[in-house]
Amino acid sequence: MWIGATYYDGKLPLPTDGQTWADFGHHLLALVQDGAFPTAKAWTIYWVFFVVEAVFYCAMPGVSGYGKPLLHEGGKQLRYFCSAYTSFYATIVIVAALHVTGLFPLYTILDEFGSIMSVAIISGFINSFIHYTSAFLRGRTHRLTGYPIYDFFMGCELNPRIGILDFKMFYEVRIPWFILFLLTCGMAARQYEIYGYVSGEGIFLIMAHFLYANACAKAEQLIITSWDMYFEKLGFMLTFWNMAGVPFSQKNGFRQMERGQLIPRKSFPQLPWQVVKNPRTIKTSTGDSILVDGWYGMARKVHYACDAYFAICWGLITGFKSPFPWFYPVFFCVMIAHRTRRDILRCRERYGEAWKEYERRVPYLFIPYVI
């Protein structure tokens, strides 16, 4: 996709007339070597950002909360420090200052996009191998299947940490959504430099990506009870493909209120009507409660509909001349359909009659009164 977007005007790369597939393959490799070689500059940009965000994770102001009880740890609840919202705004201020002063023009990340992309790919593999081997060396493996490739992909350790820095929390929000927003801002800076204005499409994407990153950062404390945090192990899937995580985790707010962990903030406050007072619930045999109020009293997976809407809008704003902007919307909708089916089967098995009652009370899955 990068080759097509960079060298083929957004079209799918194909051999020219008279060009053999072998020659075409060599040509593609030459383009990668020319435009996507992992240079020292790209390594520096990527890992300085990575380390700075890790420092922000630990040092910036934030709030704390506790995850779900871990059965294999005797019901222990891990403490999570959530500072993504202050880290996000600090990142914006620093990046803006670097751009305005000319120390690091933001569109540099576009000029070095191919190289930074290669560094990110390599770094994803490196970090995945580190987490995999570290789990064995420290005796922290959990739920291994005995199939090394599968265990590498799904992970070997549930909650790898260094001090208060939880790597799964770190990968969930800061790396994918902060980078996406900065790339979009870099696009706007480049447009302004060339044309003297930012296009309507550019403004739309800045707004969309800011709202998404901002929501994820401010709602970081709601991620800690999500499936990714309390069940999924940290492997290649979550390390490399963290863009397919759970960015819309606000559904867990009611659980934190039940446990006295929801902390209302006066600085960068969340929307005051996000909480349903005295919500209706269905008690289950496991001791958990199923929310049947608010948005989840209207559709069982309404948050997936919101995510799909965002993804489709991001594709629509680019038009239809290139297939590449539509990779993410198509991938996301297919992935979310699979995840929905998986969740329904697991919830039916776990909650039994209580879940069937929920399905009777809330028959709609994605869009109220539609589907």
N, C-alpha and C positions, 0 to 999 in steps of 0.2 A: 504493500500500500504506500509506503514512504517513497519508493522508487517511482510509482505511478504519479503520485501527487507532486513530486519534485521535478521529475524529468519528462513526464508524458502528459503534462497539462491536466492532471487529474484523471486521465484515462487508464484503462487496464494495460499494463505492458504486454506487448505481443511482438513476435518476430516480424521483421520487415520482409518484403518480397525478396526471395532468394537467400534469406538468412537461415542457416540451419539452426536446429535447437541447441546444438553444442556451442555454436558461435553466439547465439542469443544468451545462453547461460554465462559464458565468459564475459559478455557485455554487461550483464547485470552485476556480476561480481566486481567488475571494474568500477561500476557506478557506486557500489557500496564502499569499495576501498577509497574512492575519491571523495565521497560526500558523507560517509558514515563511519570513518575510521575512528576508533576511540582514542582521541588525542589526549595529551596531558592536560590541555586546557579544559576539555570536557570532563575529565576525571576530577579536576579541581572544582569546577562549577558544581557538579553533582554532589560531591562528597562534602564540600563546604556547606552547602544547603542542608545536607543530611545531618551533619554534626551540629550545626547551629540549631536546627529544629529539635534535635535530641537534648541539647542544653536548655532550650526554651521549655521543653516538656518538664524538666526538673526544676527550673529556676523561676519561671514566670508564675504570677499569682494564679490560683485556681481553686477548685473545690474538690472534696474527697467523697467517695462513696464506696459501697461494698457490693461485690458481686454475689451471684447465687451460691448457695452452699454446695461445696464439692464433696461428693460422696466418698471418693477415694482418699480424701484428706480428712475424713471424720466429720464432715459437715462444716469445715472451715470456710469462711468467707474472706476472700482476698480484698485488700484495700486498694483502690485505684485513685490516682491523682489526675484530675482533669483540668488541663490548662490550655486546651486547644484554642479557646476563644481569645485569650490574651495573646497567645503565640501568633494567631492569624493576624491580628491588628498590628502587632509589633513587626511582623514580617512585611506587611504592606508599607508601614512607615519607613523601615530600613531600605526596602527595595526602591521606594519612591525617592528617597534621599540619594541613593546611589545613582539613580537615573538622572535626576535633575542636576547633580553636580558633575555628571559625566564620568564618574569613576567606574560605573558599570552600566552602560545603556541597556535598558531592559530587553531591547530587541536582539541583544547578543545571543540570548537563548534560542532565538529563531535562526540566526546565522549559524549557530552551532547545533542546530536541532538534531541532525543525523548522528553526529558524534555523541551528543548527550544521550540520545536514544540507545545507541550501542552500549554506552557505559551503564545505563539503567538496566539493560538486558543482562549484561555480564554481572552486574552487582546483584541482580535478583538471584542468579544462580549461585554466586559466591555466598550470599547471606543464607540461602536455603541450605547449602552444604554445611555452613557453620552451625546453624540451628540443629541440623540432623546429627552431626558428629558430636556436638556439645551435649546433646541429650543423652547419648550413650556414655560419654566420658564422665558425666556428672551423675549418672544413674537416675536420670529423671524421665526415662521413657514411660509411655502411658498408652495402653490399648494397642499394642503392636499386633500386626496381622501375621508376621513372619515372611511377608513379601516385601523385600527391600525397596523396589521401585514404587510400589503403592504407598509404603510407609514414608518414603521420601516426599512423595507428592502430597499426601494428606498430613504429614507431620508426625513427630515422635514425642514432642513435649507439649503439654497443655498451656502452661503459663511461663515461658522463659522471661526472666527479668534480670536487670542489673540495678540494684537499689530500688528506687520507686519507678524506674522506667520499665514499663511493661511493653514488650515489643509488639504484641498484637494490637494493643491500643495505639501504639505509635504508627503502625502501618495502616490502620483503618482510615484515618482522616488526614493526617498532616502531609504524608508523602503524595498520595494521589491527587487530592483536591486542591491543595496549595499549589502544586506544580501546574495543574490544569488552569487554575485562575491566573497564575503568573504568565503562562504561555499566551493566554488570551489578552492579557494586558500588554505583552510584548508585541502582539499583532496590532493592537491599537496604536502603540507608540510608533511602530513602523509606518502604519498608514498616515499618521499625523505628520511624520517626517517627510514623507514623499508627496502627499496630496494637500497637507495643511488642514485636514479634517479627518474624522473617524466615520466610517460608513455606518448606515443604519443597522446592517447585519452585524458589524463589529460591536456596536453599542448593545445590541440585543444579547450577543454572546457574553459580553462583559457582565451585563446585568444577570443573565441566567447563571453563569458560573460563580459570580459573587454570591448570589442568593443561596446557591447549593452549598458552596464551601462554607459560607457563613452559618447556615443552618446546621451543617454537620459539626462545625467547631463549637457552636453554642450548645448543641445537644450532645456533646461528647459524653457527659455523665449518664446519658440514657443508653449508651452502647454497652455498658458494663454488664447488663443482664441479658444481652442478646445471645443467640445461639453460637455465634462466632467466638464469643468470649468464654462462655462456660462449658462448651462442648468441643468445638472444632480445635484441633491441634494446629500448632504453627508449623506448616510445611511449605512446600513449593507453591501450593494453591493460594494460600493467604499471603505469602511473602511476595511472590512474583505477580500474581493476579489480584492484588488487593482492590483493584477497581471493581471487582465483582463481589465486594463485601456487602455490608449492610449499612448504606449511608442514611437510610430513612428510619432510624431506630427510635423515633419519638414515641412509638407505641409502648415503650417500656416505662414511661413516666409514672403511670399509675402504680406499678409495682414498687417503685422507689418511694412513693408517697405512703404506701401501706407499711413500709419498713422504716418510715421516718427519715428517709435519706434525700428527699427532694428539697433542694436548698434554693429558695427564691432569691434572685440577685437584684440589687438596685443598679449595679453597673452592668451594661449590656443585657438588660432583662429580657427574658423570654416573653412571648405573648401572654397577656394575663388570662385569656380565655382558653388556654391550652389544657386546663385541668377541669375535669368533670367532677363536681362536688357530689359526694354520696353516690358513686356510680353503681349501676346495676351489674351484678355478677352472677355467675353460675359456679357453685361449689363443686369441686371434683374429688374423686376418691384419693388423689395424691396429696391433697391438702392445698393445692393451688386453686386459684379462682380464674375463671374465664370472663373477660370484660365483654359485656353486651350493651354498652352505652357509648355515647359520643359517636365518633366516626365508625367505631367497630361495632356499633349497634345498627349500622346501615350497610356495611360491606365488610366481609371478613379479611380481605386483603386489599383494602383501599389504598394503603401506602404503596403497593406495587403499581396501582393505576397511576398514582402521582409520578412515580419514577419513570414509568413508560411514557407518560405525557411529556416529561422533560426531555427524555432521550429523542422522542420523535420530533419535538420542536427544534432541537439542536440539529437534526438532519434537515428539516424543512427549510430552515433559514438559509441553508447553503444551496438549495435548489436540487436539480436532478442531473446536472451535467457530468458529475463524477459519482461513481458508486462508493467511493471510500468513506465519505462522511456518513453513509448509511450503514457502515459495518457495525458501529456501536448500537444504534437503535435495533437493528435486526438481531445482533448477538444478545442484547439485553432482553428483548421480548422472548426469545427462545429460552434463554437461561431462566428467566423469571417464571415461565410456564412450567419448566421442569421443577423449579424450586417449590412452586405452589403445590404441584402434585405430591412432591416428597413431604412437604409440611402437613398436608391434609392426611396422608396415610399415617404419618407418625403421630399426629394428634388424635386420630381415631383410635389408634392402638393404645396410646398413653391414657387418654381421658375417657374412652368408652362412651357410655350413655350420656355423660355430660357434654361431650363434643357433639354428639348427634342432636342433643337438645339445642346447642348453639346453632347448628346448621338449620334446624327447624325455625328458630327465632330470627336468624339472619340468613335468608336464603341466597342473597346476592354475594358474589365473590369479589369483583373488582369495582364495578360502578353501580351505585344504588339504583334500583328499579330498572336496570338495563341488563347487566350480566353478573 
